Amino acid sequence: MELDIIEIRAYNYFELNRKVKQINEKDLANISTLLPQLKPIEITVSGLARLNFASVYESERRMFQKFYRNVYFNFHRVKNDKLLLIINNEIRLPHIIYIHQLQNLYYDLVGDVLKLPGKGKNDL
């Protein structure tokens, strides 16, 4: 996937040189130089767990959920083990497949940053 500069915000996670990079204000000032090196990180079950999504069961099927400021973010498994984001059990967003897209949507809906808890390694 080729990244669009408009998608990149402070605190977003990307892959840079095979490591997870969290974008900061300094990076944004030099984003045109950094952009060709950034790779989006696909949303995975382990990544959702690291971002404090809870594993819950619905009709014998496991999903991953986060509830914050009256918004439910639910990830359901679909064909080929892909994950489908459904907001408030109503709005299906199959195009949200990367962590930075989820972070941007989360911020737009609840006004807070979705990031890894604590300090230390940024593993997604």
Secondary structure, DSSP 8 states (H G I E B T S, - for coil): ----GGG--TT-EEEETTEEEE--HHHHHTHHHHGGG-B--B--HHHHHHTT-EEEEETTEEEEEEEETTEEEEEEE-GGG-EEEEETTTEEETT--BHHHHHHHHHHHHSS----SSSS----
